[in-house]
Amino acid sequence: MARRSVSAKRVAIIAGALALLAVVAYAGVCAYFVVHEQLAVFYPMARASTSPEAAGLKGVAEVTIATEDGERLYGWWTAPAAG
């Protein structure tokens, strides 16, 4: 019987250690995201710094799309390949 209680005690210690490790790992991930949250923020740019022609793209056009709420979307467009 003494072996069983020692074994149960070991299981409890190992389970507690794993739970503590999980809490520390979770806290580490949370701390990482708090410190690096600016990397996840999207900052829209006014226009691309280069044109499709300057980038060597043939058949690509610069387009501007006006939305219903008054915003203007800017991008590049090319026709899809045939077929």
Buried (B, 14 or more C-beta within 10 A) or exposed (E): EEEEEEEEEEEEEEEEEEEEEEEEEEEEEEEEEEEEEEEEEEEEEEEEEEEBEEEEEEEBEEEEEEEEEEEEEEEEEEEEEEE
